[in-house]
Amino acid sequence: MLDVRRLRLLRELSLRGTIAAVAEALAFTPSAVSQQLSALEREAGVPLLERTGRRVVLTPAGRNLVRHAEAVLERLEQAAAELVEARGGPSGPVRIGAFPTAARAVVPAALASLARRHPGLEPMVREIDPAEVADALRAGELDVALVHAYDLVPSPAEPGLSTEPLCTESMYLASPYPESSYPASPAPVPGGAADGPVVGRFADSPWITATPGTLCHTMTLRACGAAGFTPRVRHQVDGFATVLALVAAGQGVAVVPQLGTADPPPGVVLTRLPFRRRTLTAFRSGAARHPAVAAVTAALRAAVPKELADPR
């Protein structure tokens, strides 16, 4: 009989690439991970890993077993959800991950609703960049989380996770200039995006972006690239309230999502751009009916401004 805990380690190795990364994510030592995977190979009766120097890759049998492991883990999530449902309503801890904009604009109202409707539930919020959510959910560090994707930066499907659409926002160029005093429009860029005429006017301006490695940072780079230039980045800031304050101080221009434009400081001009950001709720595959997960996702949907809400 194959051990489910060892199957989970094999799945993590297929996603993270190294035994050291699996050990760090799941609070094991590398030697313990290696021992468990060796035990799984003995249970399977065929080689699952190929070791080449310091690297380990999955054999065809190992990759096939990971595919079955995904199905097994999903069914276990479904079973756990049904058992909790049979015991009654949602209760106990539920760990929620949210990126900063949603943590400010959506999560507080959702938590207030959960307190009224499900007083036995103990939500715990962790601010986290969407790029880190998949690993945190699969490792069991979170139960439900908010992630986002941009028209210019679509997010690939993540193994072992399911998502539901939550809301869609417009994107805005934030600048300290009224549109009448924008820099002259550059020549059209062949194949450029529809926002080129606006974004492209600021090719020579300093830019404010999110920190490298985030989707927001990549989105700004791609918006500028579609307009035919590489932005001259002066500041790297993740909080959009701070970004707008820097724009108001004349420190540069930035691309900001709609939820990040609430109460802009005087002197900030917002120009709508023709691409959008989509926010989704994410959870482990099979957990959609878990009472706590279902309660959180429902509360998040109810907390989204009606003009942004996505239909179910």
GIQUI-V520027 format. One record per run of one state. SS is the DSSP state (a for helix, b for strand, c for the rest). FROM is the first residue (numbers start at 1). TO is the last residue. If there is no record, write none. Layout:
# GIQUI-V520027
ss->SS from->FROM to->TO
ss->SS from->FROM to->TO
This chain:
# GIQUI-V520027
ss->c from->1 to->3
ss->a from->4 to->16
ss->c from->17 to->18
ss->a from->19 to->26
ss->c from->27 to->29
ss->a from->30 to->44
ss->c from->45 to->48
ss->b from->49 to->52
ss->c from->53 to->54
ss->b from->55 to->58
ss->c from->59 to->59
ss->a from->60 to->87
ss->c from->88 to->91
ss->b from->92 to->98
ss->c from->99 to->99
ss->a from->100 to->117
ss->c from->118 to->120
ss->b from->121 to->127
ss->c from->128 to->129
ss->a from->130 to->138
ss->c from->139 to->143
ss->b from->144 to->150
ss->c from->151 to->152
ss->b from->153 to->153
ss->c from->154 to->160
ss->b from->161 to->175
ss->c from->176 to->178
ss->a from->179 to->181
ss->c from->182 to->195
ss->a from->196 to->202
ss->c from->203 to->205
ss->b from->206 to->209
ss->c from->210 to->214
ss->a from->215 to->226
ss->c from->227 to->231
ss->b from->232 to->236
ss->c from->237 to->239
ss->a from->240 to->248
ss->c from->249 to->252
ss->b from->253 to->257
ss->a from->258 to->261
ss->c from->262 to->268
ss->b from->269 to->284
ss->c from->285 to->290
ss->a from->291 to->303
ss->c from->304 to->308
ss->b from->309 to->309
ss->c from->310 to->312
